[in-house]
């Protein structure tokens, strides 16, 4: 199971308040053993908890700071096969999205 929460500022130059980020981080899970994964940018904040049901957390930040996170299992029509993982699918989709190709969705 994956839980994702986030907030984005709709106004350029307006940061997401630290208190809002803290509230999301605190409310993302009731299990104190969970370790949230956080992505903070002045204009946005994402927090994700993954309990490991799929064996890979499937989150990625590229060198430009663009972030992709995944919940559930992707259904890519690329042949799949042995060793096919959520992380590989996420990286493939992230690369497509970076090129303005949203066909995988």
N, C-alpha and C positions, 0 to 999 in steps of 0.2 A: 504494500500500500504506500502511496505517496500523497503527501499533503503539500500544496503550494499556496502561498499567499503573497500578495504584493500590493504596492501602491506606487502610482506615478504622478508626478506633478504635471498639470496641464498647462502651466505657464513657464516659459523659458526663464531660467535664472532663479526660479523659486525652488529651494531645496525642500525635500520631504523632512518634516520635523522629526527629530531624534526620538521624541516620545511616541510617535506613531510607529516607528520602526521597532521600538522596545515593546509596544503593545502586541504587534504582530508576532515578534519573536517569542514572547511569553505565551501567547494564545495558540501557537501553532500545534502544540501537543500537550497532552495531560501526563505523558510518561516522562519522568525526569531522566530516564536513561537515553532518550532520544537526543541526538546531536544535530541541531539545525545547521543547514548549509545556507550561508547568507551571501547575497550580492548587493552591494550598496553603491549607488551612484548619486551625485547631488540631486538629480531629478527623479530618482526611482529607488525602490528597495524591493527585493524578492527574498523570501525565506522558504526553505524546502525541508521537509522531513521525509526520510525514506527508511522503511523498516527492513529493507533487504529482501523482500519477497521475490524479486526478479533476479537477484544475484549481482546486479550492477546499479549504481545510483543514477546514471544517465543525466549528468549535468556537465556543461562545458562553457568556458569563457575563452574567447580567442584573443589574439594579440592586440586587436583593436578595442577590446573591452565589451564586445557583443556577447550576450549570454543566451543560452538555450537550456531549458530544463524540460524533462519528460516525466509524465505520469502514465503508468500502464505500459502496455506492450505495443510497439509499432507494427504496422502491417505493411511493410514495403514490398512491392512486387518486383524484387530484383533477383529472384532465384533463391535467396536465403541459403540454408544449408548448415552443415556442421560448423560450430564455432561462431555462428551468427549471434551477435550480441546487441543489447540495447544501446551500448556505447557506440558501436559501429554505426548503427542506424541513426543515432542522434548526430554523430559527426557528419554523416552523409547529408542529412537534412539541413544541418547548420550551414554547411558549405553551399548547398542550393539556395538557402534563404539569403546568404551573403551576396549571392549573384542575382537577387530578385527573382528567383525561380521558386514558386510556391506550389509546384505540381505535386509534390509528395503529400501535401495536405489533402 
